[in-house]
Amino acid sequence: MAQKPRLRRAFFARSVHEVAPDLIGATLLFNGVGGRIVEVEAYHHTEPAAHSYRGRTARNAVMFGPPGHAYVYRSYGIHWCVNVVCETEGSASAVLIRALEPLEGIASMRRRRGVRDERLLCSGPGRLCQALGITRAHNGLALDRPPFELRARTHDPEIAVGVRIGISKAADLPWRYGLKGSRFLSKPIGSGKPGRRGAG
């Protein structure tokens, strides 16, 4: 079977609303550990839930750089979360990777997470980073070279659309995308409109 093509930086140099749904079904690996992306959220610099909304800081500086790089931050002082920077340099928009279907390096994931249930290994952005070993040390790394590897999906999946979760601002925007029917989602996605290639 032919190996799926890698996603290059040009893939990310598009609207965050195009990149986010197009990531569903793609494969994310970190040092060879990872799986199929089944859930993401889009964050655009013009809305208050985006870390870049109030301008550049030491924490979010990577968001203002070129697309195709990882933006890693700590959530609530506890969990690491990984995002992919999108659009053009300076636009400061990104896609949060919320959940994976574990496929590669499951033994390593179980060791890092301390759980055996595959459904609990990467179902949430904090769990995902812990399972793959992603930390702040990897903030700003290019996504098209090791230790990261992103490979294109082989077909267009059926995508569920809903509102983002765990935020208090702009919480009504339907910018959460998930693989419909996947048991690896962090939380179920309500009955939104059918998935589209972009939302604006």
C-alpha positions as CSV (number, residue, x, y, z in Angstrom):
1,M,0.0,0.0,0.0
2,A,1.4,3.4,-1.0
3,Q,2.2,5.7,1.9
4,K,0.0,8.7,2.3
5,P,1.7,12.0,1.2
6,R,3.0,14.4,3.8
7,L,1.3,17.6,4.4
8,R,3.6,20.5,3.4
9,R,3.6,24.1,4.7
10,A,1.4,25.2,1.7
11,F,-1.4,23.1,3.2
12,F,-1.5,25.4,6.3
13,A,-1.1,28.7,4.3
14,R,-4.9,28.9,3.9
15,S,-7.9,30.0,6.0
16,V,-8.1,28.4,9.3
17,H,-11.7,27.5,8.4
18,E,-10.4,25.4,5.4
19,V,-7.5,23.8,7.2
20,A,-9.5,22.7,10.3
21,P,-12.0,20.4,8.6
22,D,-9.3,19.2,6.1
23,L,-7.3,17.9,9.1
24,I,-10.0,15.4,10.0
25,G,-8.8,12.0,8.9
26,A,-5.2,13.1,8.4
27,T,-2.5,11.3,10.4
28,L,-0.4,13.1,13.1
29,L,2.8,11.4,14.4
30,F,5.3,12.7,16.9
31,N,8.5,10.7,17.0
32,G,6.5,7.9,15.3
33,V,3.7,7.9,17.9
34,G,0.2,9.1,17.0
35,G,-2.8,8.3,14.9
36,R,-5.7,9.7,12.9
37,I,-7.0,13.2,13.7
38,V,-10.6,12.9,14.7
39,E,-11.4,16.3,16.3
40,V,-10.1,19.8,16.0
41,E,-11.2,23.4,16.8
42,A,-10.5,26.5,14.7
43,Y,-9.3,29.8,16.3
44,H,-9.3,33.0,14.2
45,H,-7.4,36.1,15.4
46,T,-10.5,38.2,15.0
47,E,-12.5,36.5,17.8
48,P,-11.8,36.8,21.5
49,A,-11.3,33.1,22.2
50,A,-8.1,33.1,20.2
51,H,-4.9,33.6,22.2
52,S,-3.8,36.1,19.6
53,Y,-6.9,38.3,19.9
54,R,-5.2,41.0,22.1
55,G,-1.9,41.0,20.2
56,R,1.5,39.4,20.4
57,T,3.0,38.2,23.6
58,A,5.8,35.9,24.6
59,R,3.4,33.1,25.0
60,N,1.6,33.3,21.6
61,A,4.5,34.6,19.5
62,V,4.5,31.5,17.3
63,M,1.0,32.2,16.2
64,F,2.3,35.4,14.5
65,G,5.0,33.5,12.6
66,P,4.8,31.5,9.4
67,P,2.1,28.8,8.9
68,G,2.9,25.1,9.3
69,H,4.5,25.3,12.8
70,A,3.4,24.0,16.1
71,Y,2.0,26.3,18.8
72,V,2.2,24.6,22.2
73,Y,0.8,26.1,25.3
74,R,-0.2,25.0,28.8
75,S,-3.9,25.0,29.6
76,Y,-5.0,25.9,33.1
77,G,-1.4,25.5,34.2
78,I,-1.7,21.7,33.9
79,H,-2.0,20.3,30.4
80,W,0.0,20.9,27.2
81,C,-2.1,21.6,24.1
82,V,-0.8,21.5,20.5
83,N,-2.1,23.7,17.7
84,V,-1.1,24.1,14.0
85,V,-0.5,27.7,12.9
86,C,-2.4,28.6,9.7
87,E,-3.1,31.3,7.1
88,T,-0.3,33.8,6.3
89,E,2.6,35.0,8.5
90,G,1.3,37.5,11.0
91,S,-2.4,36.5,10.8
92,A,-2.1,34.6,14.1
93,S,-4.8,31.9,13.5
94,A,-4.4,28.3,14.5
95,V,-6.2,24.9,14.8
96,L,-6.2,23.1,18.1
97,I,-5.8,19.3,17.8
98,R,-8.3,17.9,20.2
99,A,-8.3,14.2,19.7
100,L,-6.7,11.3,17.8
101,E,-7.6,7.7,17.1
102,P,-4.5,6.0,18.4
103,L,-2.7,3.9,15.7
104,E,1.0,4.0,16.1
105,G,3.1,3.6,19.3
106,I,0.1,2.6,21.5
107,A,2.4,0.9,24.1
108,S,4.3,4.2,24.5
109,M,1.0,6.1,24.9
110,R,-0.2,3.7,27.5
111,R,3.0,4.0,29.5
112,R,2.9,7.8,29.4
113,R,-0.8,8.1,30.2
114,G,-1.0,5.2,32.7
115,V,-4.2,3.8,31.2
116,R,-4.9,0.9,28.9
117,D,-8.2,1.9,27.4
118,E,-7.3,3.2,23.9
119,R,-10.3,5.5,24.0
120,L,-8.8,7.4,26.8
121,L,-5.3,7.8,25.4
122,C,-5.8,10.8,23.1
123,S,-9.4,11.9,23.6
124,G,-8.7,15.5,24.6
125,P,-5.9,18.0,23.9
126,G,-4.1,17.4,27.2
127,R,-4.3,13.6,27.0
128,L,-3.1,13.8,23.4
129,C,0.0,15.8,24.3
130,Q,0.8,13.6,27.2
131,A,0.4,10.4,25.2
132,L,2.6,11.7,22.4
133,G,5.2,13.4,24.6
134,I,4.6,16.9,23.3
135,T,5.6,19.7,25.6
136,R,6.5,23.4,25.5
137,A,10.0,22.4,24.4
138,H,8.4,21.6,21.0
139,N,6.7,25.0,20.6
140,G,7.6,26.6,17.2
141,L,8.8,23.4,15.5
142,A,8.0,22.9,11.9
143,L,5.3,20.4,11.2
144,D,6.8,19.0,8.0
145,R,10.0,17.7,9.6
146,P,10.9,15.4,12.5
147,P,9.9,14.9,15.2
148,F,6.5,15.9,13.7
149,E,4.9,14.1,10.7
150,L,1.6,14.9,9.2
151,R,0.1,12.8,6.4
152,A,-2.8,13.6,4.2
153,R,-6.1,11.6,4.6
154,T,-7.0,9.2,1.8
155,H,-10.6,10.1,1.4
156,D,-13.1,12.8,2.4
157,P,-14.7,11.7,5.7
158,E,-18.1,12.6,7.0
159,I,-17.6,15.5,9.4
160,A,-19.7,16.6,12.3
161,V,-19.7,20.3,13.2
162,G,-20.5,21.9,16.5
163,V,-19.5,24.7,18.9
164,R,-16.1,24.8,20.6
165,I,-15.9,23.6,24.2
166,G,-14.0,24.6,27.3
167,I,-14.2,28.3,26.5
168,S,-16.3,31.2,27.7
169,K,-15.8,33.7,24.9
170,A,-17.3,33.3,21.4
171,A,-18.6,30.0,22.6
172,D,-21.5,30.0,20.1
173,L,-19.3,29.8,17.0
174,P,-19.6,26.4,15.2
175,W,-15.8,25.9,14.7
176,R,-15.4,22.5,16.2
177,Y,-15.0,19.6,13.7
178,G,-15.0,15.9,14.3
179,L,-15.1,12.6,12.5
180,K,-18.7,11.6,12.6
181,G,-19.4,8.5,14.7
182,S,-15.8,8.3,16.1
183,R,-15.6,6.8,19.6
184,F,-12.3,8.7,20.1
185,L,-13.8,12.2,20.3
186,S,-13.2,14.1,23.5
187,K,-16.9,14.8,23.8
188,P,-19.8,14.0,21.5
189,I,-20.6,16.7,18.8
190,G,-24.2,17.7,18.6
191,S,-26.3,17.5,15.5
192,G,-24.7,20.3,13.5
193,K,-24.8,20.9,9.8
194,P,-23.0,18.4,7.6
195,G,-19.3,18.9,7.3
196,R,-18.1,21.3,4.6
197,R,-14.7,22.2,3.1
198,G,-14.4,25.5,5.0
199,A,-16.8,27.7,6.9
200,G,-16.2,31.1,5.5
